[in-house]
Structure formats: structure tokens, C-alpha cells
Amino acid sequence: MSTRERTDVIHLRIRLLLTGMLLAFGLLCIHLWRIQVLRSSEFSSSLDRQSIRRVRLPGIRGRIFDRAGRCLADNQPQYCLAIYTEELRQRGRWSRTIDKVDEVVNEMSQILGIPRQVTKDDIAQHVQRRLPLPFLAWRGLDERALARWAENDRRVPGVDVYVEPVRVYPFGASAAHVIGYVGRSNPSASTEDNPYHYYLPEMEGKGGVEKTADGRLRGRAGGRLIRVDASGFKHDETGDLQPNSGQDVRLTLDIEVQGMAEEILGERLGAVVVLDPRNGDVLALASTPRFDVTALQSQKAWQALLADTRRPLMNRAIAGQYPPGSIFKPLVALTALISGRVNSSTVISCTGVHTIGRHEINCWSKRGHGDLSMRKALEQSCNPFFIECGLRSEYRRLYHMADSVGFGRRTGIELEGEATGLLPDDEWKRRERRDAWRPGDTANVSIGQGALLVTPLQMAMFTGALANGGGVYRPRLWHGEVQRGELLQQMAWGAEDLDLVRGGMHDVIHAETGTGKRALVDGVVMAGKTGTAQYGNGLKHAWMILFAPFESPRYAVAMVVENAVSGGITVAPLMRELMQRILIRDGVLLPVPGEPGGMDLELIEGEADAG
């Protein structure tokens, strides 16, 4: 082939190659035009559907106040350091991104001068599940740590200060059993009308009012729209619906009275309930030992509380079940008087022991009280007298009276965990003990012993009925617009019978020989009843109930102390101190300079079991 022929072939090939390239380029232009122009709206809407992510923002939790408007539970901003992990995204496998974030956390720890709070596993879970959301590497930073970060934040990309609300309790551990506490909740799509792609954790009530009022306290959630690409990188935020605050809750609780009761109990195991007998408002619901709500955020502290044999997490005021001992005797007295088997002039002799068949039940006075009428028997808390009252009345009447007042069932207070107590009868004994009800059982219940169990709240509710003339009010913890409260039962107690019982309770405190004389507060007339309940191997729970002032009662109180000497020795001085503080606070009494809050009383021989 000649040189010219070879040149013509080469030119032909070049022309064919150029023609092919032009055709390919033309086809590419046509295809791009179809995608970018002809079908642009279709692909744009498809992109929006695939890249928009809906993030749920938790509502702002409502606050809790006491009856005087003092804040018991509030929200406070907590400063955190957040890592936007999508900005640290590395090419290739997810493990590279996780390693990068872990390096950043270590660098942050050096800058802050504090140990890291998260593990590599925490980082991995966040990267794999919630990449577009901020990863909180540190929570609760103080001012010093924030200042260090502000000086060095440019050195670390993808990190910013993030603020999240936390629950705070201005009065610390006071009323912790009542107010309760919160924990983290992770709502899911199953609980939402409009499911979200991501759910930021929010606070959820886990105990006390925080739990029972959770539906009111929780705010309405908001939302945020963020645009992410296929790799999870956040490009921008396209919409924002701000969350709303939940409702505030106002309690009937008086935090001052609550604090007084808790301080007086101190380290003793026990409970104090203070009610307003005019409407059932709960003014104090103290239980000791207390616990620090903020400590529950630590798993170690939580486990320590669970392992504590004193059971600090139990609200003894509503969940503690105790034999009442002699504080049950006013109900036995009313039952006997209403039955007509006993009256104000009935005299029963006490020799120091009451014999039923082959069994003997002792009175606290070993020498006996001699001949007693009802009022004196209440003052002296004579066991044989009230055993006789119970036997004469017959147990069916006593059971009916106790049931009508509310023993043996929950009061209905707005808290979870309330115990029912136990009001035994023949049916219960046959079921649980495989035996019939006997006179000895009636005798035991008549002095607040045997299988009978009550809660401090039930005893305070009964005391309120004695104070107001027979009205049994439901204990109310949430403050309502109706001031009169909810009347559950109006007891048909005759005025003369009630006056006789109230007179005996007056003498318990004001008579020289009254078992509750150590509760006396000079200048104030009160009525009360002490009690000592034996359990286990010679151990005792000590009680006292009281209402004051005598003529126009505003306070009905029940106090129990575990593992004590007696109601008269252990509890009466504590009751005196409590009422003195309350009445000074109210302006009924003037503070006495140098007057001690309580009295140090030594055990007096022969009075250890009084009451």
C-alpha cells in the first residue's frame, strides 16, 4: 500500500472516531437534558422524600408547687458538649468514623481536664442509629470546664455546646417520697400519631407525684425537619415546631410542716402524716429514712439504696403497715358506746390482767388500774377495759365500724404504692389460718394487736374524723378548686358519745397521769392517744395520734416510730416538738427564748408500755 493510501485510511479512522465521540456526547447531552429539565420536578420530589428526617423534640415539663406556691420541682438548663458525628464522617467502613469520634472524645477530655463520660460502644451505637443527631459526650459541665472549652474549641471540629433541661428539686431530699423523681424516657413510633425518624429522650415520672401526674406535667412535643444525604450527613434544618410546656401541679403539701416533721424524726425509722381535718388536705407526708433524689441518677447510688436494709425508698407514711396498738382504742370505745353495751357510767375493774380461757393478756400497769370508767380508761390506755368493750360489743360491730372509717383498704390518695392494711375477720382467718374466729382474736383487735394492720395515713384519716365530728375525708394531695374536699363517709356518732371519747383523749395529754402528757404544749388545748404495738421477738412500734386545737381543730396528726420504747416515752415528746413548731409558725404561740425543741426524757419505771 502506497503512502497516500495509508494516509487516507488514517484520516478515515479519525473522522469515524470523531463522529462517534460527537454522537456519544450528543446522546449524553440529551440524557442530561431529560433528567435535569424534563424530569427535574420528579427527581426533586423524590430527593425530598428520601432526605428529609423528622426529629421529635420533647415537651417542657411542668413544675410542682406546694400549697403556698413554693416550687418543689423545676427545670434547669444543663450544659453539655455535643459531637455532631456526621461532620466527622470518614470514607469507607463505619468503624473509621467511630474511631475518629473516639479520638475527638479523648482530645476533648485533655482540653477539659476531666475524665470521659462515654465509651466507644456508646459512640458506635449513636453512629449506627442516630448519626444526624448530636451525641452528648459530656453532661453537667461546670463553669470552669466551659471556660476551658471556650479557650480551645477551635482546635476540635464538629463539637458544640448543647443545652438540655434537667429536673431539679429546690428543697433537696425533703418530701422526696411524695414528689418522686424522673428518669429518661425513649418514646417510640407506636406512641405517636405522626411517627418520627428520631426521638430525643425526655423526662418521665418514675415515682411519687412525678409519676401519678406525669400526663399533666409532660409538655406537648415539638418537631424539627433536617435534610441529610444518603450517608447521613446533615445539610440543614428546614422546619421547626417548638415544644410546649406541660401543666404545673399544685399540691396541698406544706413544705414547712413537711420539713419540720422530717427534722424531728431525724434518723429514726418512722413516719408522720399531718392532715387538715376540715377537708382532708395532706399537709405533710414524712417518711424516714429519706433519700437524695439526685443520687438516683447514679447506678451505684441506686443499687446502694436498694440494698439498704432500712428500705429508704419505701414511703412508710402510705406503704408502712403496722399493728396500731392502743391508738385503735378510740374506735373500740365508740363502737361499745353506740352498741349500748357500755355507757359513760359503766365501770370495769382492771387487776392488771385479762383472762380469756387459758390465755392471759396483760395491762401495761402490772398492779392494775382498779375500777375505771370510759374517760379514765382512755386516759390510762387500760387493756382489760377495752378488751371487755370489744367482747361486749361483739366483733361484727367493731369490724363494721373500722370498715366504715376506712381501715383495711386504700384511702385513694393520689400516689402509687399505698398499702391496704389488714382488717381481719372470720372469713380471712379461715382462709389464711385454717381456723375460726375466736374471742381471743376479738380481744387482740380490741387493743390494736393480733392480725390487725394499719398505715399512718389511715390513722391520720381516722383522727381527722374524731376531730371534725365524724366526717371521713379522702386524703387529698393535689390542690383542688373545691375547698371542702371529698367526704367519703359521715359517721353516725352521737354527740355525747363523741364528746366522751374526745374528753378521754384530752386527758391523755392534759391530765397529770395521762399517757401522752409529754406531748403537752403550754397554752394550747389538744387531744391525743398514745400506742405501743408489740411485734416479733419483744420489739415495739410506738404511736401517737393527735388533733389540735381542741375546740376548732386544724391539724390531725399520726406519728409512728419503729423499734421504740413506747408511745408515751418515745413519740409524745416528738409530737410536742412538732406541734410547738407548727403553732409558733402559725402565730398561735410565741417562741420562748432558750426553749429546746424537744425534751430528753428518761424511762420511768412502770411506764415503759404505757399506751
Secondary structure as UniProt FT lines:
FT   HELIX           3..33
FT   HELIX           34..38
FT   HELIX           40..51
FT   STRAND          52..57
FT   STRAND          64..65
FT   TURN            67..68
FT   STRAND          71..83
FT   HELIX           85..88
FT   HELIX           94..112
FT   HELIX           120..129
FT   TURN            131..132
FT   STRAND          135..138
FT   HELIX           143..152
FT   HELIX           153..155
FT   TURN            157..158
FT   STRAND          159..168
FT   TURN            170..175
FT   HELIX           176..179
FT   STRAND          181..185
FT   HELIX           189..191
FT   STRAND          198..199
FT   STRAND          202..207
FT   HELIX           208..212
FT   HELIX           214..217
FT   STRAND          222..228
FT   TURN            230..231
FT   STRAND          234..241
FT   STRAND          249..251
FT   HELIX           255..265
FT   TURN            266..267
FT   STRAND          270..275
FT   TURN            277..279
FT   STRAND          281..288
FT   HELIX           293..297
FT   HELIX           299..307
FT   TURN            309..310
FT   TURN            312..313
FT   HELIX           316..319
FT   HELIX           325..328
FT   HELIX           329..339
FT   TURN            344..345
FT   STRAND          348..350
FT   STRAND          353..356
FT   TURN            357..358
FT   STRAND          359..362
FT   TURN            366..367
FT   STRAND          370..372
FT   HELIX           374..380
FT   HELIX           383..393
FT   HELIX           395..405
FT   TURN            406..408
FT   TURN            416..417
FT   HELIX           426..433
FT   HELIX           439..446
FT   TURN            447..448
FT   TURN            450..451
FT   STRAND          453..454
FT   HELIX           456..468
FT   STRAND          471..473
FT   TURN            483..484
FT   STRAND          487..490
FT   HELIX           495..510
FT   TURN            512..513
FT   TURN            515..516
FT   HELIX           517..519
FT   TURN            522..523
FT   STRAND          527..535
FT   TURN            536..538
FT   STRAND          539..548
FT   STRAND          555..561
FT   HELIX           567..571
FT   HELIX           572..585
FT   TURN            586..587
FT   TURN            593..594
FT   TURN            605..606
FT   TURN            608..609
//
